[in-house]
Amino acid sequence: MIHEREHLLSLHNEFQAHFQHIKSDTILKKEFERIMIEFSWKSSKIEGNIYSLLDTEVLIKDNKKAEGRTEEETRMILNHKNAFDFK
């Protein structure tokens, strides 16, 4: 358990180091948004969701549900998005 925690902390520090040189809030916001969209899409896909990456982006950015998708699929992606917004 301790080894796993140290490994996660190391990955977290590496992740933060990649963003330390970026001084633009706009660029940081766009990068965070990209990570959130890709995470939401991939996590949902693992669970059997058939939203495409593009449909996921439109849902997250514009709150527009893709045609032919169930309410459950839409809610799954929005729940992933909300996890990022939780503070």
Distance bins in CASP14 RR format, pairs under 12 A and 6 or more apart:
PFRMAT RR
TARGET T0000
AUTHOR 0000-0000-0000
RMODE 2
METHOD distances of the structure
MODEL  1
1 7 0 0 0 0 0 1 0 0 0 0 0
1 8 0 0 0 0 0 1 0 0 0 0 0
2 8 0 0 0 0 0 1 0 0 0 0 0
2 9 0 0 0 0 0 1 0 0 0 0 0
3 9 0 0 0 0 0 1 0 0 0 0 0
3 10 0 0 0 0 0 1 0 0 0 0 0
4 10 0 0 0 0 0 1 0 0 0 0 0
4 11 0 0 0 0 0 1 0 0 0 0 0
5 11 0 0 0 0 0 1 0 0 0 0 0
5 12 0 0 0 0 0 1 0 0 0 0 0
6 12 0 0 0 0 0 1 0 0 0 0 0
6 13 0 0 0 0 0 1 0 0 0 0 0
7 13 0 0 0 0 0 1 0 0 0 0 0
7 14 0 0 0 0 0 1 0 0 0 0 0
8 14 0 0 0 0 0 1 0 0 0 0 0
8 15 0 0 0 0 0 1 0 0 0 0 0
9 15 0 0 0 0 0 1 0 0 0 0 0
9 16 0 0 0 0 0 1 0 0 0 0 0
10 16 0 0 0 0 0 1 0 0 0 0 0
10 17 0 0 0 0 0 1 0 0 0 0 0
11 17 0 0 0 0 0 1 0 0 0 0 0
11 18 0 0 0 0 0 1 0 0 0 0 0
12 18 0 0 0 0 0 1 0 0 0 0 0
12 19 0 0 0 0 0 1 0 0 0 0 0
13 19 0 0 0 0 0 1 0 0 0 0 0
13 20 0 0 0 0 0 1 0 0 0 0 0
14 20 0 0 0 0 0 1 0 0 0 0 0
15 31 0 0 0 0 0 1 0 0 0 0 0
15 32 0 0 0 0 0 1 0 0 0 0 0
15 35 0 0 0 0 1 0 0 0 0 0 0
16 22 0 0 0 0 0 1 0 0 0 0 0
16 28 0 0 0 0 0 1 0 0 0 0 0
18 28 0 0 0 0 0 1 0 0 0 0 0
18 31 0 0 0 0 1 0 0 0 0 0 0
18 35 0 0 0 0 0 1 0 0 0 0 0
19 25 0 0 0 0 0 1 0 0 0 0 0
19 27 0 0 0 0 1 0 0 0 0 0 0
19 28 1 0 0 1 0 0 0 0 0 0 0
19 29 0 0 0 0 0 1 0 0 0 0 0
19 30 0 0 0 0 0 1 0 0 0 0 0
19 31 1 0 0 1 0 0 0 0 0 0 0
19 32 0 0 0 0 1 0 0 0 0 0 0
19 35 0 0 0 0 0 1 0 0 0 0 0
20 28 0 0 0 0 0 1 0 0 0 0 0
21 27 0 0 0 0 0 1 0 0 0 0 0
21 28 0 0 0 0 0 1 0 0 0 0 0
22 28 1 0 1 0 0 0 0 0 0 0 0
22 29 0 0 0 0 0 1 0 0 0 0 0
22 30 0 0 0 0 0 1 0 0 0 0 0
22 31 1 0 0 1 0 0 0 0 0 0 0
22 32 0 0 0 0 0 1 0 0 0 0 0
24 30 0 0 0 0 1 0 0 0 0 0 0
24 31 0 0 0 0 1 0 0 0 0 0 0
25 31 0 0 0 0 0 1 0 0 0 0 0
25 32 0 0 0 0 0 1 0 0 0 0 0
26 32 0 0 0 0 0 1 0 0 0 0 0
26 33 0 0 0 0 0 1 0 0 0 0 0
27 33 0 0 0 0 0 1 0 0 0 0 0
27 34 0 0 0 0 0 1 0 0 0 0 0
28 34 0 0 0 0 0 1 0 0 0 0 0
28 35 0 0 0 0 0 1 0 0 0 0 0
29 35 0 0 0 0 0 1 0 0 0 0 0
29 36 0 0 0 0 0 1 0 0 0 0 0
30 36 0 0 0 0 0 1 0 0 0 0 0
30 37 0 0 0 0 0 1 0 0 0 0 0
30 61 0 0 0 0 0 1 0 0 0 0 0
31 37 0 0 0 0 0 1 0 0 0 0 0
31 38 0 0 0 0 0 1 0 0 0 0 0
32 38 0 0 0 0 0 1 0 0 0 0 0
32 39 0 0 0 0 0 1 0 0 0 0 0
32 60 0 0 0 0 0 1 0 0 0 0 0
32 81 0 0 0 0 0 1 0 0 0 0 0
32 84 1 0 0 1 0 0 0 0 0 0 0
32 85 0 0 0 0 0 1 0 0 0 0 0
33 39 0 0 0 0 0 1 0 0 0 0 0
33 40 0 0 0 0 0 1 0 0 0 0 0
33 56 0 0 0 0 0 1 0 0 0 0 0
33 57 0 0 0 0 1 0 0 0 0 0 0
33 60 1 0 0 1 0 0 0 0 0 0 0
33 61 1 0 0 1 0 0 0 0 0 0 0
33 81 0 0 0 0 1 0 0 0 0 0 0
33 84 0 0 0 0 1 0 0 0 0 0 0
33 85 0 0 0 0 0 1 0 0 0 0 0
34 40 0 0 0 0 0 1 0 0 0 0 0
34 41 0 0 0 0 0 1 0 0 0 0 0
34 53 0 0 0 0 0 1 0 0 0 0 0
34 56 0 0 0 0 0 1 0 0 0 0 0
34 57 0 0 0 0 1 0 0 0 0 0 0
34 60 0 0 0 0 0 1 0 0 0 0 0
34 61 0 0 0 0 0 1 0 0 0 0 0
34 84 0 0 0 0 0 1 0 0 0 0 0
35 41 0 0 0 0 0 1 0 0 0 0 0
35 42 0 0 0 0 0 1 0 0 0 0 0
35 43 0 0 0 0 0 1 0 0 0 0 0
35 60 0 0 0 0 0 1 0 0 0 0 0
35 80 0 0 0 0 0 1 0 0 0 0 0
35 81 0 0 0 0 0 1 0 0 0 0 0
35 84 0 0 0 0 1 0 0 0 0 0 0
36 42 0 0 0 0 0 1 0 0 0 0 0
36 43 0 0 0 0 0 1 0 0 0 0 0
36 56 0 0 0 0 1 0 0 0 0 0 0
36 57 0 0 0 0 1 0 0 0 0 0 0
36 59 0 0 0 0 0 1 0 0 0 0 0
36 60 1 0 0 1 0 0 0 0 0 0 0
36 61 0 0 0 0 0 1 0 0 0 0 0
36 77 0 0 0 0 0 1 0 0 0 0 0
36 78 0 0 0 0 0 1 0 0 0 0 0
36 80 1 0 0 1 0 0 0 0 0 0 0
36 81 1 0 0 1 0 0 0 0 0 0 0
36 82 0 0 0 0 0 1 0 0 0 0 0
36 83 0 0 0 0 1 0 0 0 0 0 0
36 84 1 0 1 0 0 0 0 0 0 0 0
36 85 0 0 0 0 1 0 0 0 0 0 0
36 86 0 0 0 0 0 1 0 0 0 0 0
37 43 0 0 0 0 0 1 0 0 0 0 0
37 44 0 0 0 0 0 1 0 0 0 0 0
37 51 0 0 0 0 0 1 0 0 0 0 0
37 52 0 0 0 0 0 1 0 0 0 0 0
37 53 1 0 0 1 0 0 0 0 0 0 0
37 54 0 0 0 0 1 0 0 0 0 0 0
37 55 0 0 0 0 0 1 0 0 0 0 0
37 56 1 0 1 0 0 0 0 0 0 0 0
37 57 1 0 1 0 0 0 0 0 0 0 0
37 58 0 0 0 0 1 0 0 0 0 0 0
37 59 0 0 0 0 1 0 0 0 0 0 0
37 60 1 0 1 0 0 0 0 0 0 0 0
37 61 1 0 0 1 0 0 0 0 0 0 0
37 62 0 0 0 0 0 1 0 0 0 0 0
37 77 0 0 0 0 1 0 0 0 0 0 0
37 78 0 0 0 0 0 1 0 0 0 0 0
37 80 0 0 0 0 1 0 0 0 0 0 0
37 81 0 0 0 0 1 0 0 0 0 0 0
37 84 0 0 0 0 1 0 0 0 0 0 0
38 44 0 0 0 0 0 1 0 0 0 0 0
38 45 0 0 0 0 0 1 0 0 0 0 0
38 53 1 0 0 1 0 0 0 0 0 0 0
38 54 0 0 0 0 0 1 0 0 0 0 0
38 56 0 0 0 0 1 0 0 0 0 0 0
38 57 0 0 0 0 1 0 0 0 0 0 0
38 60 0 0 0 0 0 1 0 0 0 0 0
38 77 0 0 0 0 0 1 0 0 0 0 0
38 80 0 0 0 0 0 1 0 0 0 0 0
38 81 0 0 0 0 0 1 0 0 0 0 0
38 84 0 0 0 0 0 1 0 0 0 0 0
39 45 0 0 0 0 0 1 0 0 0 0 0
39 46 0 0 0 0 0 1 0 0 0 0 0
39 53 0 0 0 0 0 1 0 0 0 0 0
39 56 0 0 0 0 1 0 0 0 0 0 0
39 60 0 0 0 0 0 1 0 0 0 0 0
39 77 0 0 0 0 0 1 0 0 0 0 0
39 79 0 0 0 0 0 1 0 0 0 0 0
39 80 1 0 0 1 0 0 0 0 0 0 0
39 81 0 0 0 0 1 0 0 0 0 0 0
39 83 0 0 0 0 1 0 0 0 0 0 0
39 84 1 0 0 1 0 0 0 0 0 0 0
40 46 0 0 0 0 0 1 0 0 0 0 0
40 47 0 0 0 0 0 1 0 0 0 0 0
40 49 0 0 0 0 1 0 0 0 0 0 0
40 51 0 0 0 0 1 0 0 0 0 0 0
40 53 0 0 0 0 1 0 0 0 0 0 0
40 55 0 0 0 0 0 1 0 0 0 0 0
40 56 1 0 1 0 0 0 0 0 0 0 0
40 57 0 0 0 0 1 0 0 0 0 0 0
40 58 0 0 0 0 0 1 0 0 0 0 0
40 59 0 0 0 0 1 0 0 0 0 0 0
40 60 1 0 0 1 0 0 0 0 0 0 0
40 61 0 0 0 0 0 1 0 0 0 0 0
40 73 0 0 0 0 0 1 0 0 0 0 0
40 74 0 0 0 0 0 1 0 0 0 0 0
40 75 0 0 0 0 0 1 0 0 0 0 0
40 76 0 0 0 0 1 0 0 0 0 0 0
40 77 1 0 1 0 0 0 0 0 0 0 0
40 78 0 0 0 0 1 0 0 0 0 0 0
40 79 0 0 0 0 1 0 0 0 0 0 0
40 80 1 1 0 0 0 0 0 0 0 0 0
40 81 1 0 1 0 0 0 0 0 0 0 0
40 82 0 0 0 0 1 0 0 0 0 0 0
40 83 0 0 0 0 1 0 0 0 0 0 0
40 84 1 0 0 1 0 0 0 0 0 0 0
40 85 0 0 0 0 0 1 0 0 0 0 0
41 47 0 0 0 0 0 1 0 0 0 0 0
41 48 0 0 0 0 0 1 0 0 0 0 0
41 49 0 0 0 0 1 0 0 0 0 0 0
41 50 0 0 0 0 0 1 0 0 0 0 0
41 51 1 0 0 1 0 0 0 0 0 0 0
41 52 1 0 0 1 0 0 0 0 0 0 0
41 53 1 0 1 0 0 0 0 0 0 0 0
41 54 0 0 0 0 1 0 0 0 0 0 0
41 55 0 0 0 0 1 0 0 0 0 0 0
41 56 1 0 1 0 0 0 0 0 0 0 0
41 57 1 0 0 1 0 0 0 0 0 0 0
41 58 0 0 0 0 0 1 0 0 0 0 0
41 59 0 0 0 0 1 0 0 0 0 0 0
41 60 0 0 0 0 1 0 0 0 0 0 0
41 66 0 0 0 0 0 1 0 0 0 0 0
41 73 0 0 0 0 0 1 0 0 0 0 0
41 76 0 0 0 0 0 1 0 0 0 0 0
41 77 1 0 0 1 0 0 0 0 0 0 0
41 80 0 0 0 0 1 0 0 0 0 0 0
41 81 0 0 0 0 0 1 0 0 0 0 0
42 48 0 0 0 0 0 1 0 0 0 0 0
42 49 0 0 0 0 1 0 0 0 0 0 0
42 51 0 0 0 0 0 1 0 0 0 0 0
42 52 0 0 0 0 0 1 0 0 0 0 0
42 53 0 0 0 0 1 0 0 0 0 0 0
42 56 0 0 0 0 1 0 0 0 0 0 0
42 76 0 0 0 0 0 1 0 0 0 0 0
42 77 0 0 0 0 0 1 0 0 0 0 0
42 80 0 0 0 0 1 0 0 0 0 0 0
43 49 0 0 0 0 1 0 0 0 0 0 0
43 51 0 0 0 0 0 1 0 0 0 0 0
43 56 0 0 0 0 0 1 0 0 0 0 0
43 76 0 0 0 0 1 0 0 0 0 0 0
43 77 0 0 0 0 1 0 0 0 0 0 0
43 79 0 0 0 0 1 0 0 0 0 0 0
43 80 1 0 1 0 0 0 0 0 0 0 0
43 81 0 0 0 0 0 1 0 0 0 0 0
43 83 0 0 0 0 1 0 0 0 0 0 0
43 84 0 0 0 0 0 1 0 0 0 0 0
44 50 0 0 0 0 1 0 0 0 0 0 0
44 51 1 0 0 1 0 0 0 0 0 0 0
44 52 0 0 0 0 0 1 0 0 0 0 0
44 53 0 0 0 0 0 1 0 0 0 0 0
44 55 0 0 0 0 0 1 0 0 0 0 0
44 56 1 0 0 1 0 0 0 0 0 0 0
44 59 0 0 0 0 0 1 0 0 0 0 0
44 60 0 0 0 0 0 1 0 0 0 0 0
44 66 0 0 0 0 0 1 0 0 0 0 0
44 69 0 0 0 0 0 1 0 0 0 0 0
44 70 0 0 0 0 0 1 0 0 0 0 0
44 72 0 0 0 0 0 1 0 0 0 0 0
44 73 1 0 0 1 0 0 0 0 0 0 0
44 74 0 0 0 0 1 0 0 0 0 0 0
44 75 0 0 0 0 0 1 0 0 0 0 0
44 76 1 0 1 0 0 0 0 0 0 0 0
44 77 1 0 1 0 0 0 0 0 0 0 0
44 78 0 0 0 0 1 0 0 0 0 0 0
44 79 0 0 0 0 1 0 0 0 0 0 0
44 80 1 0 0 1 0 0 0 0 0 0 0
44 81 0 0 0 0 0 1 0 0 0 0 0
44 83 0 0 0 0 0 1 0 0 0 0 0
45 51 1 0 0 1 0 0 0 0 0 0 0
45 52 0 0 0 0 1 0 0 0 0 0 0
45 53 0 0 0 0 1 0 0 0 0 0 0
45 55 0 0 0 0 0 1 0 0 0 0 0
45 56 0 0 0 0 1 0 0 0 0 0 0
45 73 0 0 0 0 0 1 0 0 0 0 0
45 76 0 0 0 0 1 0 0 0 0 0 0
45 77 0 0 0 0 1 0 0 0 0 0 0
45 80 0 0 0 0 0 1 0 0 0 0 0
46 76 0 0 0 0 0 1 0 0 0 0 0
46 80 0 0 0 0 0 1 0 0 0 0 0
47 72 0 0 0 0 0 1 0 0 0 0 0
47 73 0 0 0 0 1 0 0 0 0 0 0
47 75 0 0 0 0 0 1 0 0 0 0 0
47 76 1 0 0 1 0 0 0 0 0 0 0
47 77 0 0 0 0 0 1 0 0 0 0 0
47 79 0 0 0 0 0 1 0 0 0 0 0
47 80 0 0 0 0 1 0 0 0 0 0 0
48 69 0 0 0 0 0 1 0 0 0 0 0
48 70 0 0 0 0 0 1 0 0 0 0 0
48 72 0 0 0 0 0 1 0 0 0 0 0
48 73 0 0 0 0 1 0 0 0 0 0 0
48 76 0 0 0 0 1 0 0 0 0 0 0
48 77 0 0 0 0 0 1 0 0 0 0 0
49 55 0 0 0 0 1 0 0 0 0 0 0
49 56 0 0 0 0 1 0 0 0 0 0 0
49 59 0 0 0 0 0 1 0 0 0 0 0
49 66 0 0 0 0 0 1 0 0 0 0 0
49 69 0 0 0 0 1 0 0 0 0 0 0
49 70 0 0 0 0 1 0 0 0 0 0 0
49 71 0 0 0 0 0 1 0 0 0 0 0
49 72 0 0 0 0 1 0 0 0 0 0 0
49 73 1 0 1 0 0 0 0 0 0 0 0
49 74 0 0 0 0 1 0 0 0 0 0 0
49 75 0 0 0 0 0 1 0 0 0 0 0
49 76 1 0 1 0 0 0 0 0 0 0 0
49 77 1 0 0 1 0 0 0 0 0 0 0
49 78 0 0 0 0 0 1 0 0 0 0 0
49 79 0 0 0 0 0 1 0 0 0 0 0
49 80 0 0 0 0 1 0 0 0 0 0 0
50 56 0 0 0 0 0 1 0 0 0 0 0
50 66 0 0 0 0 1 0 0 0 0 0 0
50 67 0 0 0 0 0 1 0 0 0 0 0
50 68 0 0 0 0 1 0 0 0 0 0 0
50 69 1 0 0 1 0 0 0 0 0 0 0
50 70 0 0 0 0 1 0 0 0 0 0 0
50 72 0 0 0 0 0 1 0 0 0 0 0
50 73 1 0 0 1 0 0 0 0 0 0 0
50 74 0 0 0 0 0 1 0 0 0 0 0
50 76 0 0 0 0 0 1 0 0 0 0 0
50 77 0 0 0 0 0 1 0 0 0 0 0
51 57 0 0 0 0 1 0 0 0 0 0 0
51 58 0 0 0 0 1 0 0 0 0 0 0
51 59 1 0 0 1 0 0 0 0 0 0 0
51 60 0 0 0 0 0 1 0 0 0 0 0
51 64 0 0 0 0 0 1 0 0 0 0 0
51 65 0 0 0 0 1 0 0 0 0 0 0
51 66 1 0 0 1 0 0 0 0 0 0 0
51 67 0 0 0 0 0 1 0 0 0 0 0
51 68 0 0 0 0 0 1 0 0 0 0 0
51 69 1 0 0 1 0 0 0 0 0 0 0
51 70 0 0 0 0 1 0 0 0 0 0 0
51 72 0 0 0 0 0 1 0 0 0 0 0
51 73 1 0 1 0 0 0 0 0 0 0 0
51 74 1 0 0 1 0 0 0 0 0 0 0
51 75 0 0 0 0 0 1 0 0 0 0 0
51 76 0 0 0 0 1 0 0 0 0 0 0
51 77 1 0 1 0 0 0 0 0 0 0 0
51 78 0 0 0 0 0 1 0 0 0 0 0
51 80 0 0 0 0 0 1 0 0 0 0 0
51 81 0 0 0 0 0 1 0 0 0 0 0
52 58 0 0 0 0 1 0 0 0 0 0 0
52 59 0 0 0 0 0 1 0 0 0 0 0
52 66 1 0 0 1 0 0 0 0 0 0 0
52 67 0 0 0 0 0 1 0 0 0 0 0
52 68 0 0 0 0 0 1 0 0 0 0 0
52 69 0 0 0 0 1 0 0 0 0 0 0
52 73 0 0 0 0 0 1 0 0 0 0 0
52 77 0 0 0 0 0 1 0 0 0 0 0
53 59 0 0 0 0 0 1 0 0 0 0 0
53 60 0 0 0 0 0 1 0 0 0 0 0
53 66 0 0 0 0 0 1 0 0 0 0 0
53 77 0 0 0 0 0 1 0 0 0 0 0
54 60 0 0 0 0 0 1 0 0 0 0 0
54 61 0 0 0 0 0 1 0 0 0 0 0
54 62 0 0 0 0 0 1 0 0 0 0 0
54 64 0 0 0 0 0 1 0 0 0 0 0
54 66 0 0 0 0 1 0 0 0 0 0 0
55 61 0 0 0 0 0 1 0 0 0 0 0
55 62 0 0 0 0 0 1 0 0 0 0 0
55 64 0 0 0 0 1 0 0 0 0 0 0
55 65 0 0 0 0 1 0 0 0 0 0 0
55 66 1 1 0 0 0 0 0 0 0 0 0
55 67 0 0 0 0 1 0 0 0 0 0 0
55 68 0 0 0 0 1 0 0 0 0 0 0
55 69 1 0 0 1 0 0 0 0 0 0 0
55 73 0 0 0 0 1 0 0 0 0 0 0
55 74 0 0 0 0 1 0 0 0 0 0 0
55 77 0 0 0 0 1 0 0 0 0 0 0
56 62 0 0 0 0 0 1 0 0 0 0 0
56 64 0 0 0 0 0 1 0 0 0 0 0
56 65 0 0 0 0 0 1 0 0 0 0 0
56 66 0 0 0 0 1 0 0 0 0 0 0
56 69 0 0 0 0 0 1 0 0 0 0 0
56 73 0 0 0 0 1 0 0 0 0 0 0
56 74 0 0 0 0 1 0 0 0 0 0 0
56 76 0 0 0 0 0 1 0 0 0 0 0
56 77 1 0 1 0 0 0 0 0 0 0 0
56 78 0 0 0 0 0 1 0 0 0 0 0
56 80 0 0 0 0 1 0 0 0 0 0 0
56 81 0 0 0 0 1 0 0 0 0 0 0
57 63 0 0 0 0 0 1 0 0 0 0 0
57 64 0 0 0 0 0 1 0 0 0 0 0
57 66 0 0 0 0 0 1 0 0 0 0 0
57 77 0 0 0 0 0 1 0 0 0 0 0
57 81 0 0 0 0 0 1 0 0 0 0 0
58 64 1 0 1 0 0 0 0 0 0 0 0
58 65 0 0 0 0 1 0 0 0 0 0 0
58 66 1 0 0 1 0 0 0 0 0 0 0
58 67 0 0 0 0 0 1 0 0 0 0 0
58 69 0 0 0 0 0 1 0 0 0 0 0
58 74 0 0 0 0 0 1 0 0 0 0 0
58 77 0 0 0 0 0 1 0 0 0 0 0
59 65 1 0 0 1 0 0 0 0 0 0 0
59 66 1 0 0 1 0 0 0 0 0 0 0
59 67 0 0 0 0 0 1 0 0 0 0 0
59 69 0 0 0 0 1 0 0 0 0 0 0
59 73 0 0 0 0 1 0 0 0 0 0 0
59 74 1 0 0 1 0 0 0 0 0 0 0
59 75 0 0 0 0 0 1 0 0 0 0 0
59 76 0 0 0 0 0 1 0 0 0 0 0
59 77 1 0 1 0 0 0 0 0 0 0 0
59 78 1 0 0 1 0 0 0 0 0 0 0
59 79 0 0 0 0 0 1 0 0 0 0 0
59 80 0 0 0 0 0 1 0 0 0 0 0
59 81 0 0 0 0 1 0 0 0 0 0 0
60 66 0 0 0 0 0 1 0 0 0 0 0
60 74 0 0 0 0 0 1 0 0 0 0 0
60 77 1 0 0 1 0 0 0 0 0 0 0
60 78 1 0 0 1 0 0 0 0 0 0 0
60 79 0 0 0 0 0 1 0 0 0 0 0
60 80 0 0 0 0 1 0 0 0 0 0 0
60 81 1 0 1 0 0 0 0 0 0 0 0
60 82 0 0 0 0 0 1 0 0 0 0 0
60 84 0 0 0 0 1 0 0 0 0 0 0
60 85 0 0 0 0 0 1 0 0 0 0 0
61 77 0 0 0 0 0 1 0 0 0 0 0
61 81 0 0 0 0 1 0 0 0 0 0 0
63 74 0 0 0 0 1 0 0 0 0 0 0
63 77 0 0 0 0 0 1 0 0 0 0 0
63 78 0 0 0 0 1 0 0 0 0 0 0
63 81 0 0 0 0 1 0 0 0 0 0 0
64 74 0 0 0 0 1 0 0 0 0 0 0
64 77 0 0 0 0 0 1 0 0 0 0 0
64 78 0 0 0 0 0 1 0 0 0 0 0
65 71 0 0 0 0 1 0 0 0 0 0 0
65 72 0 0 0 0 0 1 0 0 0 0 0
65 73 0 0 0 0 1 0 0 0 0 0 0
65 74 1 0 1 0 0 0 0 0 0 0 0
65 75 0 0 0 0 1 0 0 0 0 0 0
65 77 0 0 0 0 1 0 0 0 0 0 0
65 78 0 0 0 0 1 0 0 0 0 0 0
66 73 0 0 0 0 1 0 0 0 0 0 0
66 74 1 0 0 1 0 0 0 0 0 0 0
66 77 0 0 0 0 1 0 0 0 0 0 0
67 73 0 0 0 0 0 1 0 0 0 0 0
67 74 0 0 0 0 0 1 0 0 0 0 0
68 74 0 0 0 0 1 0 0 0 0 0 0
69 75 0 0 0 0 0 1 0 0 0 0 0
69 76 0 0 0 0 1 0 0 0 0 0 0
69 77 0 0 0 0 1 0 0 0 0 0 0
69 78 0 0 0 0 0 1 0 0 0 0 0
70 76 0 0 0 0 1 0 0 0 0 0 0
70 77 0 0 0 0 0 1 0 0 0 0 0
71 77 0 0 0 0 0 1 0 0 0 0 0
71 78 0 0 0 0 0 1 0 0 0 0 0
72 78 0 0 0 0 0 1 0 0 0 0 0
72 79 0 0 0 0 0 1 0 0 0 0 0
73 79 0 0 0 0 0 1 0 0 0 0 0
73 80 0 0 0 0 0 1 0 0 0 0 0
74 80 0 0 0 0 0 1 0 0 0 0 0
74 81 0 0 0 0 0 1 0 0 0 0 0
75 81 0 0 0 0 0 1 0 0 0 0 0
75 82 0 0 0 0 1 0 0 0 0 0 0
76 82 0 0 0 0 0 1 0 0 0 0 0
76 83 0 0 0 0 0 1 0 0 0 0 0
77 83 0 0 0 0 0 1 0 0 0 0 0
77 84 0 0 0 0 0 1 0 0 0 0 0
78 84 0 0 0 0 0 1 0 0 0 0 0
78 85 0 0 0 0 0 1 0 0 0 0 0
79 85 0 0 0 0 0 1 0 0 0 0 0
79 86 0 0 0 0 0 1 0 0 0 0 0
80 86 0 0 0 0 0 1 0 0 0 0 0
END
